[in-house]
Amino acid sequence: MSFKFKIIDKTEIFSIIPLMQKLTNNANSDAVLKERFAEMITQNYECAGVYDGDTLIGMSGMWFQTRHYVGRSMEVDHVYIEEKYRGNGLGKLFFKWLYDYAKSKGCTTCELNTYVQNYPSHKFYYNEGFEILGYHFLKKL
């Protein structure tokens, strides 16, 4: 298998919707996701893809910002790799690529949120050297 990592062009952002639906168990309709991604790409958001040949098999959104406590930072968001590709080191390679990309944009840190129940991701992120700094709270208005 020949894997490649690349930034998904903003004109192709909707290509991630099938993977997003798998990640979130279809929590939002395609129409809602299209509306949200169309707005996100106008902000400090980019998306990287993992490809097996020409087939998109993984993704990670990236938010770029400057934080008072760490400086220039990339926050990875909605990280997903198709199940049949997991467990063979692909995630580690993808994250190395993401870190290198963040460094090329002047970032000195990488941050993320993960769902409390997503235990496999916790193990992966600990192995990547992430530390828990706090809790993420949400209140719908």
N, C-alpha and C positions, 0 to 999 in steps of 0.2 A: 504494500500500500504506500502511496505517495501523498503524504500530508503536506499542506501548506497553510500558512497563516497570513491573513491580509486584512486591511481595513476595508470594510464594506462601503462602497460608494453611497453617498446620500440618496442617489437616484434609485438604488437597489435595496434600501432599508427594509422595505416590506418583505423581502425574501426571508427575514428571520421569523416572521409570524408563525409559520408551522412549528418551529422549535419552541417559540415562546408559549404556544398553546400546550405543548407537551410539558414544559417546565411548570406551568401554572395550572395544569388540569383544566384548561379552557375557562379560566376565571373571567375572561373578558372576550367579547365578540371580536371577530376580525375587524369590524368597522371601528370599534372603540380603539383597538390597538393601532390601526392605521391613522386615526386622528391624533393619538398621543405621540406616536413616533414621528409624524409629520411636524409636530410642534417641538419635540425633543431635538431634532436635528438642526433647529434654528438656535439652540442654546449651546452650552459647552459639552455636548454629547457626541460621541463617536461609537462605532460598533466594529468589533473585530470578528472575523469568521475563521473557523477551522474547516478546511476542505479536504476531502478524500477525492483526488482528481478534481472534477468540476462540481462535486456534490457537497453542499453545505451540511456539515455534520456537527458543528459546534459553534458557540458564539459567546461573546461577552460584551456588554455595553461598558462604556467608560465615560465617566464624568471628570472633567478637569477643573480644578479650582485651587485657590490659595487659602489655606486654613491658618488661623492665628497660632495654633499649637504645633503644627508640623511644617508649615510652608507650602510650597507647590506640591499638589497631591493629585493622584489619579484614584478615583473610586470605581472599582469594578462592580458591575451590576448585571443581574440576570445571566449568570454564567451557566452554560449548559453544554454538555456533550452527549450525543446519542449513546444510549445504554450499551449497545454492542461494541462501542469503542472505548469503554471505560476499563480501568484496571491494567492498562498496558503502558503507562507512563506518558500518554498523550497530554493529559492535563498539566503535568509538570512542564512538558515542552511548551505548551501554550502559555502558561504563566511566565516562563522565562522570556518568551517573545513579548508578552504584555509588559513585563518589567523593562525590557530593553526599549520598547516603544515609549513608555512613560519617561524614561531617562532622556530619550531623544527630544522630548518636549519640555525638558527642564524640571521634571518631577523628582522629588527626593523621597517620597513615600507612596505607598499603596494602601488603600483602605477598602473595606467592604462590609456589607451586612449579610447575614444569612439567617434563615428561619430557624427558630429554636429546635424544631423537630427534625431538621435535616442533618442527622448525625453523621452520615458519610462525608458531607461537606466539611463538618467541623474537623474531622480527622485529617482531611486533605489540607485545610487551611493551617492547622497546627503544624503539620509537616512542612508547610511552606514558610513557617516562621512568623505567622500572624499571632498577635496577642489580643486578648479581649480587653478593651478599654472601658466599655460601658454598655448600656442598654439602648436599644433603639425603640422609641415610643412612637405611637401613631394615634391620632385622634381625628376621626372624620368630622368635617364641618358641614 
